[in-house]
Amino acid sequence: MQSLRPSCSPIQMQKYRDLKGGKIEMDDNQSTAGAASPIEGIQIIRADQEHAVDVLRLLKGAAQWMLSCGIKQWNPEQFTEQAIAGYFVDRQVYLAVDGTEAVGMFTLQFSDLQYWGDLNDESYAYLHRLAVDVTRRGQGLGEAMLQFAVRQARVLGCKALRFDTVAHNIKLNRYYQGLGFHYKGTRDMGAGRLVNLYEHFEQARGHAKVLLRYISPADFEQLKRWSPSAEYLKQWAGPSFRYPLDEEQLKHYIEGSNHSAESESLIYSAVHSATGQVIGHISLSAIDRENHSARISRVMVDPEFQGRGAGTAMVKEVLRISFDALRLHRISLGVFEYNTAALKIYEACGFRREGNKRESALFNGQYVDCIELSLLDREWRGDAT
């Protein structure tokens, strides 16, 4: 996560000064003395100028590690003593410490016009400079700091936590999505560098707690288990796959997908937020960026979770991504006439019938119609407000 140093608003800067001076109370788990993280022995503290050496070491170390891995995100030369000194003026700096050793860090600021542009809102907290000591990688420290930052944003009275990350790293984007961060758009920072914008927010009450994250090859086995027959595979995937579903077809299916600003399809696994279990699949395909349209396709909910709101939650999140993040105008889909449960979900989400593709598919020796539905952005925004 990269940033120059956008200034805080006067209101947010006063809030920062009050908090640093002890005028705003923190809860018992987030005292100024240090908050316990989910990792035993790790405390997260607010840093000040005396910790500048630790901050510089962590950032340079993270940048060097990125270069060694061929990741062109940070450069060690960009982190100087002068730059670090500025952090303590225009943002809050946090350290994860193990005893007396600083092992991770991040910063919070309250405006980010450079990265968020017209979406910038000073009532949010913006996370930058998330870094973990190379000796502590793979231990869950990054996730622990993100969880702390989400809580801390609320303590500070912010609406939610936001951050940006490089768009081309699908694995990294998938990781953040799996932690409950929702895609809000992509920004072109020039010189071919795209960043994806994310925000952490809770789903509305009454909705199934479902997260959408980019599909991974590790999810292939689940898709194959959900396709026990040619008829069932055809029901949720149409003619796009042949039975039996196999690894080769699925690799071809996801090839070139999930580059948010460029791909013709965004392919998601639906994850139960409480357990991490993959419980569904959905894709946004045929993305036409010239005419601002796309199509929802290949929707599947684990049979154990059908009828429990998961399908509705999946469709609503894809619609939010389509209209709010990608700023599309029209979303369409098709559903076979006998699939009344799916049809009910789509119409409850605001889709309107356009017509029938008569006898367009053969099931069990009988031809069935495919009902075509669509939803426009203005209709969705009317329903969403």
Secondary structure, DSSP 4 states (H G I P E B T S, - for coil): -----PPPPHHHHHHHHHHHTT-S---GGG-TT-EE-SSTTEEEEE--GGGHHHHHHHHHHHHHHHHHTT--S--GGG--HHHHHHHHHHSEEEEEEETTEEEEEEEEES--HHHHGGG--TTSEEEEEEEE-GGGTTSSHHHHHHHHHHHHHHHTT-S-EEEEEESS-HHHHHHHHHTTEEEEEEEE-STT-EEEEEEE-PPPTTS--EEEEE--GGGHHHHHHT--SHHHHHHHHGGGS-SSP-HHHHHHHHTT---TTT-S-EEEEEEETTT--EEEEEEEEEEETTTTEEEEEEEEE-GGGTTTTHHHHHHHHHHHIIIIIS--SEEEEEEETT-HHHHHHHHHTT-EEEEEEEEEEEETTEEEEEEEEEEEHHHHHHHH-
